[in-house]
Amino acid sequence: MKIELKNDGTWCDFVEKFFLRLIVEQRKGVMARIATLLARKGYIIGSICVGKHIEEGEASIVLTLRGEEAEVKNAKDLLGKLIHVISIEMYHESDAVERELCLLKVEKGEDLKAKLSGFDFKVVKEGKDFAVVEIIDYPARIEELVALARKNFKVLDISRSGANAI
Amino acid sequence: MFGIPGGVVIPLYDEIYHEKHFKHILVRHEQGGAHMAEGYAKASGTVGTCLGTSGPGATNLVTGIADAFMDSIPIVAIGGQVTTSLIGKDAFQEADLMGITTPITKHNFQITDPNEIDTIVDSAYHIAATNRPGPVYVEIPKDVQQKEVTAPKEIKLKGYKVLSGFDKEAANEACKMLLGAQRPVILVGGGAVYADCANELRVLAETCMIMVASTLHGKGIFDERHPLSLGMTGMHGQPPAVYAIQRCDVLFTIGIRFDDRVTGRLDGFAPEAKVIHIEIDASEIHKNRKTELGILGNAKEVLTYMAETVKKMQWKSKEWNEKLHAMQREYAEDINIDASPIDPRRLMFELGKVFTEDTIVTTGVGEHQMDVAHFIKFSKPRKFITSGGLGTMGFGIPSAIGAKVAMPNNPVFNVDGDGSFAMTVQELATAKVNNIKVVNVIMNNAYLGMVRAWNDMFYEGRRSQVWLGKIPDFQKLAEAYGLLGISVERPSEIADALQLAMKNEESSVLNVHVNNEAIVLPIVPAGASNSEMKGARIPKDYFTK
């Protein structure tokens, strides 16, 4: 058993989430090598978060994978063989600090701040008839905020960074 | 280097033209070139090189590259590419070989700056040869071949380290498991050959008095004539070897990847065994069979340490080895069969008589391949060269040529099938022109024999598109290439024909007409447990008694 998606798109309850954190050389095609390797071995990437790392020319990539520990360990070992992967670590979700950035564009309405109270969010841009809300939290909290926003406003767009972890 | 020029590699070949010490062998098809590089690498233990032009030249290399990837063979395949400014514009003879080769190489490089050629080519050979070996593809666009090198740049491989050392605690634990076992067996694969651990393996096996089975690619790393050898296991393996693994309590594996042709149905494989797995590639440990003890490291180092550690093991019970030896005696078969048409086993008998321990044997893929694997014993590693993982028909002739180029003093035979042989037969020209001597022995049954056998066994005899019909006449075809061709119809003619071919100074083709209806037995049906192995002399209770 690798990763199971239910028909409604949610994950089976019994699969655990792991983070793979890769330090890679910043080169053309590195993401393609990672993505195709995981795809042809049957893994589904939950999210990807990429940015520069400490050294010049190196980037940090955080992937989330779900599955049994041994299966994800095998993905780690496979990725570790890629020549451009300098190092790779694997964490269980309970062992990592996890955050995601979500930008939410909603139709401007009454009481935006009041209706989303309880969440640590910022309004980062306001137009004539829209507002952009930024929230940084762990993914489950973001799901809750999105659900609340959808209930109260017309959501025009959502852009999420994918889970970051350290 | 085994290569063939074309449009965008003309500048590269122009440099080769000026180079006096560069050994280039002109092949007739890039697939042949790639298999020659594989044969060269497998016979010599060094890296083989092949080259093709962009587009179709490079796509023709792909089968050989994929084959090398499956069997962990160190080759560097070099492909041309259209001029950098034309890449992505669907130029003449452009194909995305970086995309195509990514899943079938250890790594691939596209060189976009002539100043990087030197260091990238060095890196390619380093990556191909070290850790778990494998193919590396290097793509050189035409303009990069033409521009001058001004200031060579060094590329650092930050993410690639040669594995060194191993977990000694784990090796100690492995020794304890072996010492505590009642029915231990060692199973060696191709990884053991690459680790070059024949001596260390023999010392460990003899010290502990543990019998050794091998996979297809492990043949020869442990002398198959040694009293502790069980021979090859797997789908067409020796039944006593299959029995030993099915019934063992500790299975000590070295450099194997638990391929389905070795394990049969995975959950029925060695059901009572605790498995120890020495492996150089971390992603192979637990990939198929979950092992009790994985040891990441070079097998030669680990076995040296373990042999020191176990020293003299007082064997508690001789029963297990005695039982296995008895089973071997019981299964021993007289294959000097005087039947007409020729029984393939008789051909194997005659070949076995002329092969020495230094003879290199390559094969195509099919019944003849499994006959060689089952009936011919190899005493040294790197002498049996065959396409195991990918199962590439047409591997025989070119890999034999590559092996002969690498090891000119060893006799080289290609034992082939009529179907396989025809797939790369054009390389007879390469053998002729370059005066490379290979004895080709075709086991000609006019069929795609292994498919026909499966049609008969598993598809109720519906022989669908498997009749080849003895076209062409391979004796005449050999003569058309200016080579010696001999047709053999009767069992009594085989020995003389072999002598004639071996004495001949050039390559030769023996077209041996064998029984059309012969099938390879024993067999573990695909998807079945190894304990369901079928064969004339395997009673129902064979694996339970």
Interface residues (C-beta under 8 A of the other chain):
Chain A: V24 E25 G29 A32 R33 T36 L37 R40 E58 A70 K73 N74 D77 L78 G80 K81 L82 I83 H84 V85 I86 S87
Chain B: M98 T102 P103 K106 H107 I127 L157 K158 G159 Y160 D281 A282 S283 I285 H286 K287 K290
